[in-house]
């Protein structure tokens, strides 16, 4: 098989597709699951592409078996689908691990990657799940947008959420408009700056300066999102983060 150029090309394409499907699964499902169970998030994203390939192989096997009941083709095709799904694991396992490696669950906090601090407990009870609010305001992107100003919105967070978590919530919402050609929006707190930008499937958050995971959201109940214009002080840093 490995001496057959067509077989090698099929394996290469399968690995590329597997990595791409895994990336999509991480963005759409894996990162949300990682906040509750990192192992489940890893399993779902790593097995997404092989499961899809195997499911398609089984469907085609059923169809071809009904159309050609005495042919050896359908079983051989199914065997090939099983082999391809196994080969895909060579790409999906490391891809899922790389994309989820920062989502480490630690005992003691309900937000992934952090441990609840002693200050998060009051009167012997944990406050990690107590809802808090963050008030956001943003720039106007054009004269028409000025009509609806001021652009205020409230986001619900918890006592252990950080600036990184707030940025993720804002990015997942439709609060920040993304006109064609925009470079994104910056949010700053204590000298730490993150940028929310367009992504292939959804908006993504990048760090421009500092460590957003070290800034507690409860210490900054009011935040401002600034539109990255040509004269923005973070223009070069935002471009470098892309």
N, C-alpha and C positions, 0 to 999 in steps of 0.2 A: 504493500500500500504506500509506503513512504518513498518508493521509487517512482510512483505514478504522479506526474505533475498535476493532473486534474485533482487527485485526492489531496495533495498538499495545498493546492489553491483553495479547495473546499474547507480544509481545516483552518487555513489562515483567515478566510472570510468568516468562519464560525467564531473564531476567537475575537475578531474585531466586533462582530455583531453582539457577542456575549458581553464584552466590556461596555459597549454602548447601552445595551438594554439594562445592565446592572447600574450604570450611572443614572439612567432615567428612574429606575426603581429606588435608588438611594434618595434622589431629589424629591420624588413624589411620596414615597412610603417610608423608606429606611430611617430618615432623620427624625420623623415624627415618632416612629416606634422606638427609636433609641432613647427617647426621653423616659420611656417606661421600662423597656427591657432591651439591653444591648444585644444579647444573644439572639433574641427573636428577630431584631432588626437585621442582624448579620445573616441569619438563616434565610429570611425572606428575600433579601436582596441578592444573596449568593445563588439561591436556587431559582430565581425568577426566570432567567434566560434558559437554563436547562429544562425547566418545567414547560415553558412555552414550546421549545423545540420538540420535546417528547410528546406533548399533547397534539401538536400538528402531525407528528409521525403516526400516532395512533389513529387520528381521524383519517389520514390518507390511507392507512392500512385497511381500515374498515371499508372505505369507498372502493379501493382497488380489489380487495378480496371479494366484494360483492360483484364487481364487474368482471373479474378474471378468477373464478373459483379454483381452477386447477393450475394456476400459474405460480412459479416460484418467486416472481417479482415482488409481490407485496410483503412476504416474510423477510426477504433480503432488504427491502427498503426500510422496514421497521427496525431491523437489526442495525442498519446504517444510522437511523434516527437515534437509536439508543446510544450508539458509539459517539455520535456528534454531541449529544447531551452530556456525555461523560467528558468529552474533550473540552466542552465549554467551561467546565469547572476549573480548568487550568487558568482561565481568564477571570471568571466571576469571583472566585474566592479571594485572590489578592486585590482585585478592584474594590470589592465590598469592604475589605479590611482597611485599605488605604483611605477610602472616602468616609469611613465611620470611625477611624482610629482616635479622633479627638472626642468622640462621644463615649467617654468612660463612665460607667455607673459606679457610684461610691455609696456605701451604706450610710444612712443618716440624713439624706436630703432627698426631696422629691423632684429636684431638677438635676438632670444628668450632668456629670462632670464636676459636681461640687458637693461638699459636705456642709450640712447645716451648722452654722456657728452657734456657740452657746448663747449669743445675744438674740438668736431667733426664737428662743423659748421664753415664755413669760408665765410666771406662776406655775411652773412645773409642766406646762403644756406647750407643745410645739406650735409655732406660728408659721411654719413653712408653707402651709396651704391657705393661709389667710389672704384673701384677695386685697390687693392695693390698686391704686389708680395712678397712671402717669398721664399728665396733660401734655399734649403735643400741639405745636403750632408750626406752620410752614410758610415759606415764601409763596408769592404768586408767580406763575411762570409766564404770564402774558397779561395784556390789558383786559381781555375777556375774563380771565381768572380773578382779576381784582374785584369783579362785581360781587363775588361770593365771599370776599375777605371780611373778617379774619378767618383763616382756615384752622379751626380748632377741632381737636378730637381727643377722646379719652380712651386709653388702653388699660386693660386689667392685667396686672402682674401679680406675682407672689413675693413674699418677703425675701426669698433667696435668688430672685431673678437679677441678672446683671444687665449692663448696657448691651451686651451681645444678644441676650434674650429679647430685650425690648426692640432692638434693631430687626431681629428675626420676625417678631410679631408685626412690626410696621411694614416690613417687606412683604409679608404674606397677605396684608390687607391691600385695599385699593386707595389708600389715603394719599399716597404720593403719585401724582401724574408723571408719566414718562413720555413726553413728546418725542417725535422722531429726531434722532441725533443727540439726545440728551446724554450727558455723562453720569447723571445720577444726583443723589442727595447726600449731604453729609450731616451727621449728628455728632455733637461734641459734648463731652463732660469731663471735667478735671484734666483737660489737655489730651484726653483720649478721643480719637476721631475714627468713626466708621463711615463707610459709604455704602449706599444702597443703589444698585445698578440693575440694568436690564440683564436678563439671562436668556438662555436658549428656550427653556420651558417655563421658568418662573424667575422672579427677581432674586438676586443674590446679594449677600452682605460681605464686604471686604474690609479689612483693617487698614487704615491709612496711617495711624500713629498710636502707639501705646498698646495696652492690653485691655480690650473691652470686657473680658471676663473678670477683671479685677475691680470693676466699678459697679457698685450695688445700685440697683434701680431705685430702691427705697430712699436713697440719699438724694435723688434728683427727681422730685415729683413734677417738675416742669422742664420739658426739653423742646428744642427747636430744630427743625430740619431745614437746612439751607440748600437752595438750588445751586448746582455747580455751573456757574456762568463763566464766560471767558475771563472775567476779572477776579474769579474766586481765588482766595489765598491758598486753597488746597488743590488747585487745578492740576499742577504738575504731579502731586502725590497721588491724586485720583487716577491720572493717566498711567502712572507707574504701577498701580495696583491691579490694572486690568490684565 
